[in-house]
């Protein structure tokens, strides 16, 4: 499925995550060799990631430190995936470091545990969201979410040539839908994650390096997939939150605000429908959800650059 600004009147919102560099260490980070983890970058299709998080820790932080991607005003609908259908996802491992798939699967598992949404791994792909000339941006028919790496200024418009401290971009497209009661809702139809391939972050979900770019690949993936399932950067500044707009040297554990937000876009809201389940059967010419589409400007993006 090729994504355009006008396709099916879907709303588009792209949010970014930037990395904080320790003063004087950025140059060293740029020459550090790619991180390596044990294990092969191949994994059979299955419903959930096979590698789960470490032991549960009591969430820290402000439980109000979260924001929904689609909500600019209190009356705006919360866009979320239909929890009654699986989310098929593929991973473009081109330009990724060894072991990246392991971290992707583990990050997806953590999102599943916090939301109840069911993800189905469909395999790898060479497609990249927002593809530049010479690359494919078409989503396979069985795929709702693509996670890919891109070289600045090369494969995807989401990672520009002057990316600097931009670590990745994530977001979603959504359209109008209905709840079981017939009330209006917003349903995410597809999502994307594009990561900066020039940043070789440490693998896993631990503390990361003491010098160079802060954070880990696992923390970065959790953040960007968080955008893809409907979360924005919180307005409340709280460094405990994974959805905070900068990576930091902390364990990749959801904060209290993250968990509240993820529950809000999770399966507790019930199934979503393309047509009103309480209405009389409509004629074939009747429109379904198109009149309910919630528009968000395509340039509604937040970028944070590294600290000096």
C-alpha positions, 0 to 999 in steps of 0.5 A: 500500500503506497501512502500519500497525503490524500489516500483514503483521507487518512490523517497523518502525524509524524513524531520524532525522537532525538538523541542527547549527546554527552558534551564532547563525546559526539565525535567519539560516538560517530566513530564507534563500531556498530553494536553487536548482539548474539543471535541471527537476524532471522525469526519465523513468523509468530504472533508475539515477540519471543523475547520479553522484558526483564522482571517487572519494575514498579513504574516511576514518574508522573502518571499524567505524563502522556499525550495521545497522537491524535488529540490536540484538544480535549474533544478530539477522538483518540486514534487507536488500532482495532484491538479485535484484529491483529497488527501485521508488521514487517521489518526492513533490516537493510542498514541495521546493525546485527541483532536488530530483529531481536530488539524489534521483537522484544520492543513489540512484546513490551508494547503488546504487554502494555496495550493488549494489542496483538502483533503478528510478525510477517517477516522482513521487507525491503520497503521503507516508509516515505521512500525516496526515489529508487526505493519502494514505499509500498506496504505488502497487503498483509502488513500494517506497520513497517519498521525500517532503518534509513541513511540520512538523506538516502532512503526515506524523507523522514531521516533528512541529510541534516538529521544531526541528533534525530534518532528516528521518526514514528507515527500513524495514519488513521480514519473515522470508525465506530464503537459497538454503541455507534459512537464515533471513533478513530481507527489507526489503519497503518503505522511506520517507524524509520530509524537513523541508520548512522546511529549505532546504539547499544543493543538491548534495553539496559543503561547504554553507554556512558559517553557518546549518544545516550540510550539504547536501541531497545529504548529507541524502538519502544519510543517509536513504536509507541508513536505508531500505536497512538502516543505523542510526546507528553507535554509534562516534562518527565525523564522517566517516560519512554515517550519523552522526546529525548533518549537518556541513559536509563533502563528502557522501562515504561514510566507511569505516564507511558503505561496510562497512555498505552492503556488508553490506546489498547484493547480496553476500548473495545472493537472498532468498526468501519460502519455503524453496527447499530444502524440499519443495513446501508445501501452499497452506495452509502459512505462508511467512515469517510465523513468522520475522517479527522484531519491532522496537518502533515507537517505537525511534527516535533523535532528536538535536537541534541543539547550543545 
